[in-house]
Amino acid sequence: MDVLEKGRYRLPDDAQKPIRLNNQVCIPDFFYEPNICVFCDGSVHDEPSQMAKDKEIRKELTKHGYKVISIRYDRDLLEQIRQYPEIFGQG
């Protein structure tokens, strides 16, 4: 969030917003209205079991009309943010 503020990017409308999908609850790190879920994936998301869970829930989100963005720990943060100017703005 600090990077967004310092770079004068658009801040999320919500954080840790629970989204109910069928019998599951998904909690994206950030949520932008009306339907954008941003996940900040740390190294734990490299574990095979977590990768499988992530893939399934994100597939469900997409099926329900959500746009899903994954921000990875092992890639340049600003580069990733700049890939989505329609969401985060120009900074």
LUMMI-724405 format. One line per field, with one value per residue: residue number from 0; residue in three letters; x, y, z of N, C-alpha, C in turn. Coordinates in pm, 1 decimal. Example, Ala and Ser with C-alpha at 12.3 -4.5 7.8 and 13.67 -1.06 7.14 Angstrom:
<nodes>
nr: [0,1]
rest: [ala,ser]
n.east: [1319.0,1285.0]
n.north: [-569.0,-225.0]
n.up: [780.0,708.0]
ca.east: [1230.0,1367.0]
ca.north: [-450.0,-106.0]
ca.up: [780.0,714.0]
c.east: [1320.0,1290.0]
c.north: [-330.0,3.0]
c.up: [780.0,787.0]
</nodes>
This chain:
<nodes>
nr: [0,1,2,3,4,5,6,7,8,9,10,11,12,13,14,15,16,17,18,19,20,21,22,23,24,25,26,27,28,29,30,31,32,33,34,35,36,37,38,39,40,41,42,43,44,45,46,47,48,49,50,51,52,53,54,55,56,57,58,59,60,61,62,63,64,65,66,67,68,69,70,71,72,73,74,75,76,77,78,79,80,81,82,83,84,85,86,87,88,89,90]
rest: [met,asp,val,leu,glu,lys,gly,arg,tyr,arg,leu,pro,asp,asp,ala,gln,lys,pro,ile,arg,leu,asn,asn,gln,val,cys,ile,pro,asp,phe,phe,tyr,glu,pro,asn,ile,cys,val,phe,cys,asp,gly,ser,val,his,asp,glu,pro,ser,gln,met,ala,lys,asp,lys,glu,ile,arg,lys,glu,leu,thr,lys,his,gly,tyr,lys,val,ile,ser,ile,arg,tyr,asp,arg,asp,leu,leu,glu,gln,ile,arg,gln,tyr,pro,glu,ile,phe,gly,gln,gly]
n.east: [83.1,200.3,366.5,181.7,66.5,292.7,370.4,161.5,-52.9,-374.3,-558.0,-681.9,-1034.1,-1115.1,-985.2,-889.2,-1145.4,-1411.7,-1531.7,-1798.4,-1824.1,-2009.0,-1970.4,-1750.4,-1531.3,-1355.3,-1074.0,-946.4,-640.6,-659.1,-930.8,-1091.5,-1350.9,-1567.0,-1527.9,-1270.0,-1013.3,-722.9,-439.2,-169.5,96.0,305.6,601.2,490.6,292.2,413.9,421.7,315.1,56.6,-71.0,-62.3,-241.0,-481.6,-501.8,-526.5,-774.2,-963.5,-929.4,-1001.2,-1273.7,-1352.3,-1311.4,-1498.3,-1727.1,-1730.0,-1533.4,-1231.1,-905.5,-600.7,-267.8,-8.6,322.7,579.9,833.8,887.5,944.6,783.5,676.0,681.6,489.3,258.8,240.3,154.1,-115.6,-265.2,-527.2,-643.6,-479.7,-398.8,-186.0,16.7]
n.north: [-118.5,119.8,170.8,229.6,464.9,637.9,648.6,779.5,638.2,493.7,414.7,116.3,34.4,-120.7,-345.8,-677.6,-778.8,-993.7,-1228.5,-1410.3,-1717.6,-1960.6,-2224.3,-2125.3,-1884.8,-1614.6,-1408.2,-1141.3,-948.8,-678.6,-476.7,-339.3,-136.0,-195.3,-472.9,-589.9,-793.0,-801.6,-982.9,-1029.3,-1207.1,-1389.2,-1588.6,-1825.5,-1888.2,-2026.0,-2286.8,-2611.9,-2710.9,-2475.9,-2329.5,-2476.4,-2435.8,-2155.3,-2132.2,-2257.3,-2100.8,-1851.4,-1900.1,-1947.9,-1693.2,-1545.1,-1670.7,-1575.5,-1314.6,-1143.8,-954.5,-1066.1,-999.2,-1076.9,-995.9,-1046.3,-1148.7,-1191.4,-1039.7,-721.7,-472.1,-213.9,-236.1,-433.2,-304.0,-94.4,-228.1,-224.2,29.4,111.3,38.0,104.5,357.7,622.7,703.5]
n.up: [0.0,70.0,-147.0,-344.5,-240.4,-219.0,-485.4,-589.8,-690.8,-761.6,-477.4,-315.4,-293.3,-90.3,158.8,228.2,180.5,220.3,-13.5,-116.8,-273.9,-406.1,-194.0,-69.6,81.3,-28.2,17.0,-107.2,-114.1,-180.9,-298.6,-573.5,-674.1,-953.6,-943.3,-905.4,-800.6,-613.4,-551.9,-336.8,-376.0,-185.1,-110.3,-13.9,-188.6,-386.2,-321.4,-412.9,-323.9,-238.0,-472.4,-628.3,-488.1,-514.1,-792.7,-839.2,-686.2,-801.8,-1059.9,-1020.6,-929.4,-1164.7,-1330.0,-1211.6,-1286.9,-1190.1,-1210.3,-1189.1,-1036.3,-984.7,-778.9,-764.6,-537.0,-628.7,-848.8,-1003.4,-828.9,-900.5,-1178.2,-1217.3,-1119.9,-1303.0,-1526.4,-1523.3,-1577.4,-1604.5,-1371.9,-1147.3,-1215.4,-1344.2,-1180.8]
ca.east: [0.0,291.7,413.5,71.8,56.2,411.9,371.1,38.0,-141.7,-507.6,-564.4,-796.5,-1158.6,-1129.9,-877.7,-933.4,-1291.3,-1455.7,-1619.7,-1855.6,-1841.9,-2063.8,-1951.9,-1619.7,-1510.1,-1225.6,-1039.8,-834.0,-569.0,-718.4,-1047.7,-1125.1,-1486.5,-1674.4,-1509.1,-1128.9,-947.4,-577.4,-374.6,-25.7,143.8,438.2,664.2,404.0,210.4,492.6,401.5,219.4,-81.2,-125.7,-82.0,-364.2,-593.0,-508.5,-577.9,-917.1,-1044.3,-919.3,-1084.8,-1412.1,-1372.6,-1323.2,-1628.2,-1831.6,-1720.5,-1428.9,-1098.8,-809.2,-463.4,-173.2,115.9,419.3,691.3,962.1,894.3,947.4,650.6,629.2,657.8,360.6,154.1,231.0,87.1,-259.8,-296.3,-672.4,-684.1,-398.2,-369.6,-54.7,116.5]
ca.north: [0.0,235.0,196.4,295.8,601.5,715.8,665.9,851.3,547.9,479.7,323.8,25.9,73.1,-204.0,-442.6,-799.0,-786.9,-1131.0,-1249.5,-1545.0,-1788.3,-2092.9,-2260.9,-2077.8,-1741.6,-1572.1,-1276.9,-1078.5,-849.8,-548.4,-482.4,-215.8,-139.6,-277.6,-618.6,-623.3,-854.2,-799.1,-1071.8,-1007.9,-1343.8,-1411.6,-1716.4,-1938.7,-1918.4,-2112.4,-2425.0,-2676.7,-2717.6,-2340.2,-2293.9,-2541.9,-2361.6,-2023.7,-2149.6,-2290.9,-1988.8,-1741.5,-1944.3,-1922.9,-1548.2,-1505.1,-1721.0,-1490.9,-1179.2,-1063.5,-946.9,-1109.7,-955.8,-1131.5,-921.1,-1144.3,-1103.1,-1212.3,-954.2,-579.6,-427.2,-103.5,-288.2,-502.9,-202.5,-18.9,-310.9,-206.5,170.5,127.4,8.6,178.1,493.2,645.7,733.0]
ca.up: [0.0,73.1,-283.4,-414.5,-188.9,-255.7,-629.5,-624.7,-764.0,-703.2,-362.7,-323.6,-227.8,28.7,182.6,297.3,165.4,193.7,-128.3,-108.7,-400.0,-377.5,-53.4,-27.8,100.9,-78.7,71.9,-178.0,-34.0,-213.2,-385.7,-643.2,-729.2,-900.2,-945.6,-925.9,-685.6,-623.0,-456.4,-320.2,-357.0,-129.3,-145.9,21.8,-305.5,-474.2,-278.2,-502.6,-271.7,-238.3,-613.3,-673.3,-425.8,-578.5,-928.7,-833.4,-638.9,-898.5,-1172.8,-978.7,-930.8,-1305.2,-1377.4,-1153.0,-1339.2,-1126.9,-1272.9,-1088.7,-1056.5,-887.6,-765.2,-715.7,-453.4,-696.2,-967.3,-969.9,-787.7,-983.9,-1312.9,-1214.8,-1103.5,-1428.5,-1627.3,-1508.5,-1555.1,-1596.5,-1234.1,-1051.1,-1261.6,-1404.2,-1079.2]
c.east: [87.6,339.1,306.0,60.3,172.8,416.6,249.6,-51.8,-275.9,-503.2,-687.0,-918.9,-1178.9,-1007.7,-934.4,-1085.9,-1331.8,-1553.3,-1667.2,-1879.3,-1886.5,-2046.7,-1818.8,-1623.8,-1367.3,-1197.7,-919.6,-766.9,-628.0,-835.3,-1073.7,-1264.8,-1481.2,-1639.6,-1363.4,-1065.0,-797.1,-521.5,-225.9,34.1,287.9,487.8,578.6,317.6,286.3,478.2,293.5,75.5,-147.0,-151.3,-212.1,-486.7,-611.7,-572.2,-728.1,-1002.2,-1041.4,-996.9,-1232.0,-1443.8,-1395.0,-1456.9,-1743.4,-1816.6,-1617.9,-1303.5,-999.1,-668.4,-377.7,-46.1,214.6,533.9,824.7,974.6,892.0,805.3,597.0,601.2,522.0,244.1,132.0,166.7,-63.5,-295.7,-446.2,-724.7,-610.1,-371.9,-227.2,54.1,171.3]
c.north: [124.9,271.8,268.5,441.6,688.2,744.0,739.4,768.5,541.8,375.7,233.7,82.0,-4.1,-295.6,-558.6,-814.5,-931.8,-1134.6,-1393.0,-1598.6,-1929.8,-2122.9,-2213.1,-1928.2,-1711.9,-1432.8,-1221.0,-974.6,-710.6,-568.1,-343.6,-232.2,-127.5,-424.9,-663.6,-672.1,-855.3,-886.6,-1040.9,-1142.5,-1348.0,-1550.5,-1837.7,-1980.8,-1998.4,-2259.4,-2489.3,-2680.7,-2580.1,-2293.3,-2352.7,-2470.7,-2226.6,-2034.4,-2173.0,-2170.0,-1873.7,-1773.2,-1917.7,-1773.0,-1499.3,-1549.9,-1634.0,-1343.4,-1088.4,-1063.1,-976.8,-1064.1,-1015.2,-1048.5,-1014.4,-1079.7,-1105.2,-1137.3,-809.3,-527.8,-315.9,-147.5,-357.5,-404.2,-127.8,-98.9,-288.6,-60.0,197.4,100.8,100.4,323.3,503.0,675.6,873.3]
c.up: [0.0,-66.9,-363.6,-371.0,-235.5,-404.9,-681.9,-717.8,-691.9,-590.9,-376.0,-251.3,-98.4,39.7,261.9,293.9,134.5,75.0,-121.9,-249.3,-369.2,-228.8,2.8,-0.3,57.9,-23.3,-4.1,-88.5,-54.7,-307.4,-442.5,-702.2,-880.5,-882.5,-960.1,-795.4,-709.0,-510.7,-454.3,-280.5,-309.5,-164.5,-110.8,-97.5,-411.0,-437.1,-365.3,-451.2,-272.1,-381.4,-666.6,-616.5,-492.9,-716.6,-928.3,-792.2,-739.0,-1025.8,-1141.7,-978.8,-1073.7,-1362.9,-1329.3,-1190.7,-1273.9,-1214.2,-1162.0,-1128.8,-945.7,-892.7,-695.0,-639.2,-527.5,-829.3,-922.2,-945.8,-877.8,-1127.0,-1320.1,-1204.4,-1235.1,-1541.3,-1627.4,-1483.9,-1545.0,-1454.8,-1135.8,-1090.1,-1312.8,-1302.9,-1088.4]
</nodes>
